[in-house]
Each structure stands twice: as C-alpha cells, then as structure tokens.
Amino acid sequence: MKRPASLMAAVLFIFMAIGQLIRFIFGLSVFIGGIEIPVWPSGVAAMVLAVLAVWLLKEASRSFPPIGSE
C-alpha cells in the first residue's frame, strides 16, 4: 500500500457502511431532538460509504510516479 491515509479512511468508511447497513436491515430507531429519523437514508448511506471505501482502496493500491518526473 502506497497511501496509508487512504487505507485508513477506507477502513473507517467500511465500518460506517456496516453500521448503516445494520440499522437499515434491523430497522433500528434513531431519535434526534425527539424526532425519529427514517430508516431508508441508512440504506443510501451504506451504499455511498461502500462505494467510497472501494474507491479509496483502489486509490491506495495504485502507485504514482514521483512528483517532477515525466
């Protein structure tokens, strides 16, 4: 891995996606200020976070030429 920050961000996004997916599958309630947040945004968030994680994993594994070389 050439980009450890991208790898760490991807791992974080994977954990967040898993959490959102669990909420979506089990229909766990979340209340903010006494208002219930619908479950469906968690499904969308899980997909977006998973796509970002895959994107970062691909970016982390790519090697780039050094700056200044052509």
SETITOR-278229 format. One line per field, with one value per residue (C-alpha): x, y, z; residue in one letter; residue number from 1. Coordinates in Angstrom, 3 decimals, decimal comma. Example, Ala and Ser with C-alpha at 12.3 -4.5 7.8 and 13.67 -1.06 7.14 Angstrom:
2
px: [12,300 13,670];
py: [-4,500 -1,060];
pz: [7,800 7,140];
residu: [a s];
num: [1 2];
This chain:
70
px: [0,000 1,426 -1,142 -1,735 -4,118 -6,379 -6,303 -7,276 -10,094 -11,351 -11,395 -13,312 -15,832 -16,265 -17,107 -19,532 -21,177 -21,588 -23,194 -25,618 -26,425 -27,165 -29,503 -31,224 -31,653 -32,881 -34,864 -33,269 -34,831 -32,787 -34,208 -32,655 -34,304 -37,362 -37,813 -37,458 -35,071 -36,398 -34,552 -34,294 -31,467 -29,303 -29,611 -28,486 -25,672 -24,469 -24,239 -22,462 -19,982 -19,254 -18,578 -16,264 -14,420 -13,848 -12,718 -10,212 -8,933 -8,266 -6,562 -4,457 -3,151 -2,158 1,400 2,006 5,223 7,236 6,417 8,561 9,206 7,615];
py: [0,000 3,286 5,539 4,668 7,611 6,385 2,895 4,155 6,276 3,257 1,104 3,825 4,066 0,273 0,319 3,199 1,380 -1,763 0,291 1,940 -1,416 -2,966 -0,081 -0,477 -4,262 -4,332 -1,075 0,430 3,704 6,867 9,972 13,416 16,160 13,978 13,445 9,943 9,715 7,420 4,160 4,491 7,089 4,467 2,231 5,071 5,984 2,365 2,238 5,599 4,709 1,317 2,941 5,492 2,711 0,731 3,876 4,665 1,086 1,231 4,608 3,342 0,387 2,410 3,633 7,086 8,398 10,784 14,473 16,153 13,059 12,826];
pz: [0,000 -1,098 0,561 4,248 4,833 2,025 3,502 6,950 5,512 3,541 6,687 8,523 5,669 5,720 9,441 8,922 5,998 8,117 10,903 8,491 6,890 10,289 11,112 7,729 7,989 11,585 11,384 14,473 15,571 15,909 17,570 17,321 19,314 19,824 16,064 14,625 11,673 8,900 8,213 4,410 4,451 6,171 3,105 0,860 3,263 3,361 -0,437 -0,698 2,040 0,458 -2,924 -1,306 0,542 -2,667 -4,454 -1,699 -1,604 -5,346 -4,951 -2,059 -4,045 -7,118 -7,398 -8,767 -10,316 -8,139 -8,454 -11,082 -13,189 -16,608];
residu: [m k r p a s l m a a v l f i f m a i g q l i r f i f g l s v f i g g i e i p v w p s g v a a m v l a v l a v w l l k e a s r s f p p i g s e];
num: [1 2 3 4 5 6 7 8 9 10 11 12 13 14 15 16 17 18 19 20 21 22 23 24 25 26 27 28 29 30 31 32 33 34 35 36 37 38 39 40 41 42 43 44 45 46 47 48 49 50 51 52 53 54 55 56 57 58 59 60 61 62 63 64 65 66 67 68 69 70];
